[in-house]
Amino acid sequence: MLKKLTMLGLVAAVSAAGIAGTGAWSYVRTGMHTAHESVRNNVPVDWEIKRARQMIDDLKPEIVKNMQIVAREEVEVAKLSEQITQKQDLLAKSRDDIMRLKEDLESGSARFVYRKKSYSAEQVQEELAHRFKQFQVHEATAKKLEQILTARENNLDAARLKLEGMLAAKRELEVEIENLNARLTMVAVAQTSSPVSIDDSHLSNTRQLLDEISTRIDVAERLVASEGALQGTIQLDDPTSPELLDEIANYFGEDDAEVTTLLSSHEL
């Protein structure tokens, strides 16, 4: 079985090498890239926002880790600073003691008494030499510690800046995600909302009914007008009687035929 798997692996490796050697590998890579882009474009935006939120949440363990590192280094730097302060105090006291012994020896006395105990000049000189060597060693150590403290303080400042930068970047990303989410919400509202419509069907029906009533009244009025008497707007007198014809003929001295013709022409 292992032999078969090994042979299959060799065949796959040779095939891949052949594809890469013939230049077909570029087509494969292009197809993979296109497929990847297609998948990304088909992913819903709200899901991508959720994924971005998750990625921001994934920053928290790293930020907490860096905060722990900074806090631990602050404690160590504080301890080192306190140690240096104590050593400097000891060096100051040791320097005072050395200077006292030196001055005592320079006085030229043969015996010296310290805390009710007598010492010879030779003993005091040996003590002075011993104390001076110790002072030099501790002074060098203090200088090294000060250099170490300076370096660690610089590193601590850099770590603080890095941590502050991460926190600031995280806050900016959170704000940006909220802005994107708000924009997505507005787009969704714009896509799903429709113009406000008022149901005026009853009003339209009422208006249509009134129009129909008006039309029917107009029709009725026209029918009434067409069925009435054929009268003009000017009221005429009654037709001329025969007595009137005679009276006119006598008045004008004309015969009946001429008067009749005149009246007929006026009637036309």
MODELLER restraints for C-alpha pairs under 7 A, 6 or more apart:
rsr = mdl.restraints
at = mdl.atoms
rsr.add(forms.Gaussian(group=physical.xy_distance, feature=features.Distance(at['CA:19:A'], at['CA:25:A']), mean=5.47, stdev=0.5))
rsr.add(forms.Gaussian(group=physical.xy_distance, feature=features.Distance(at['CA:49:A'], at['CA:177:A']), mean=6.93, stdev=0.5))
rsr.add(forms.Gaussian(group=physical.xy_distance, feature=features.Distance(at['CA:56:A'], at['CA:170:A']), mean=6.85, stdev=0.5))
rsr.add(forms.Gaussian(group=physical.xy_distance, feature=features.Distance(at['CA:66:A'], at['CA:163:A']), mean=6.57, stdev=0.5))
rsr.add(forms.Gaussian(group=physical.xy_distance, feature=features.Distance(at['CA:67:A'], at['CA:163:A']), mean=6.98, stdev=0.5))
rsr.add(forms.Gaussian(group=physical.xy_distance, feature=features.Distance(at['CA:70:A'], at['CA:156:A']), mean=6.67, stdev=0.5))
rsr.add(forms.Gaussian(group=physical.xy_distance, feature=features.Distance(at['CA:70:A'], at['CA:159:A']), mean=6.43, stdev=0.5))
rsr.add(forms.Gaussian(group=physical.xy_distance, feature=features.Distance(at['CA:70:A'], at['CA:160:A']), mean=6.66, stdev=0.5))
rsr.add(forms.Gaussian(group=physical.xy_distance, feature=features.Distance(at['CA:73:A'], at['CA:156:A']), mean=6.68, stdev=0.5))
rsr.add(forms.Gaussian(group=physical.xy_distance, feature=features.Distance(at['CA:77:A'], at['CA:149:A']), mean=6.66, stdev=0.5))
rsr.add(forms.Gaussian(group=physical.xy_distance, feature=features.Distance(at['CA:77:A'], at['CA:152:A']), mean=6.83, stdev=0.5))
rsr.add(forms.Gaussian(group=physical.xy_distance, feature=features.Distance(at['CA:77:A'], at['CA:153:A']), mean=6.89, stdev=0.5))
rsr.add(forms.Gaussian(group=physical.xy_distance, feature=features.Distance(at['CA:80:A'], at['CA:149:A']), mean=6.67, stdev=0.5))
rsr.add(forms.Gaussian(group=physical.xy_distance, feature=features.Distance(at['CA:81:A'], at['CA:149:A']), mean=6.84, stdev=0.5))
rsr.add(forms.Gaussian(group=physical.xy_distance, feature=features.Distance(at['CA:84:A'], at['CA:142:A']), mean=6.28, stdev=0.5))
rsr.add(forms.Gaussian(group=physical.xy_distance, feature=features.Distance(at['CA:84:A'], at['CA:145:A']), mean=6.70, stdev=0.5))
rsr.add(forms.Gaussian(group=physical.xy_distance, feature=features.Distance(at['CA:84:A'], at['CA:146:A']), mean=6.95, stdev=0.5))
rsr.add(forms.Gaussian(group=physical.xy_distance, feature=features.Distance(at['CA:87:A'], at['CA:142:A']), mean=6.64, stdev=0.5))
rsr.add(forms.Gaussian(group=physical.xy_distance, feature=features.Distance(at['CA:91:A'], at['CA:135:A']), mean=6.65, stdev=0.5))
rsr.add(forms.Gaussian(group=physical.xy_distance, feature=features.Distance(at['CA:91:A'], at['CA:139:A']), mean=6.86, stdev=0.5))
rsr.add(forms.Gaussian(group=physical.xy_distance, feature=features.Distance(at['CA:94:A'], at['CA:135:A']), mean=6.75, stdev=0.5))
rsr.add(forms.Gaussian(group=physical.xy_distance, feature=features.Distance(at['CA:98:A'], at['CA:128:A']), mean=6.21, stdev=0.5))
rsr.add(forms.Gaussian(group=physical.xy_distance, feature=features.Distance(at['CA:98:A'], at['CA:131:A']), mean=6.76, stdev=0.5))
rsr.add(forms.Gaussian(group=physical.xy_distance, feature=features.Distance(at['CA:98:A'], at['CA:132:A']), mean=6.72, stdev=0.5))
rsr.add(forms.Gaussian(group=physical.xy_distance, feature=features.Distance(at['CA:101:A'], at['CA:124:A']), mean=6.98, stdev=0.5))
rsr.add(forms.Gaussian(group=physical.xy_distance, feature=features.Distance(at['CA:101:A'], at['CA:128:A']), mean=6.25, stdev=0.5))
rsr.add(forms.Gaussian(group=physical.xy_distance, feature=features.Distance(at['CA:105:A'], at['CA:121:A']), mean=6.78, stdev=0.5))
rsr.add(forms.Gaussian(group=physical.xy_distance, feature=features.Distance(at['CA:110:A'], at['CA:120:A']), mean=5.94, stdev=0.5))
rsr.add(forms.Gaussian(group=physical.xy_distance, feature=features.Distance(at['CA:110:A'], at['CA:121:A']), mean=5.23, stdev=0.5))
rsr.add(forms.Gaussian(group=physical.xy_distance, feature=features.Distance(at['CA:111:A'], at['CA:118:A']), mean=6.56, stdev=0.5))
rsr.add(forms.Gaussian(group=physical.xy_distance, feature=features.Distance(at['CA:111:A'], at['CA:119:A']), mean=5.63, stdev=0.5))
rsr.add(forms.Gaussian(group=physical.xy_distance, feature=features.Distance(at['CA:111:A'], at['CA:120:A']), mean=4.60, stdev=0.5))
rsr.add(forms.Gaussian(group=physical.xy_distance, feature=features.Distance(at['CA:111:A'], at['CA:121:A']), mean=5.80, stdev=0.5))
rsr.add(forms.Gaussian(group=physical.xy_distance, feature=features.Distance(at['CA:112:A'], at['CA:118:A']), mean=5.50, stdev=0.5))
rsr.add(forms.Gaussian(group=physical.xy_distance, feature=features.Distance(at['CA:112:A'], at['CA:119:A']), mean=5.09, stdev=0.5))
rsr.add(forms.Gaussian(group=physical.xy_distance, feature=features.Distance(at['CA:112:A'], at['CA:120:A']), mean=6.17, stdev=0.5))
rsr.add(forms.Gaussian(group=physical.xy_distance, feature=features.Distance(at['CA:113:A'], at['CA:119:A']), mean=6.05, stdev=0.5))
rsr.add(forms.Gaussian(group=physical.xy_distance, feature=features.Distance(at['CA:245:A'], at['CA:259:A']), mean=6.88, stdev=0.5))
rsr.add(forms.Gaussian(group=physical.xy_distance, feature=features.Distance(at['CA:249:A'], at['CA:255:A']), mean=6.08, stdev=0.5))
rsr.add(forms.Gaussian(group=physical.xy_distance, feature=features.Distance(at['CA:249:A'], at['CA:256:A']), mean=6.29, stdev=0.5))
rsr.add(forms.Gaussian(group=physical.xy_distance, feature=features.Distance(at['CA:249:A'], at['CA:259:A']), mean=6.28, stdev=0.5))
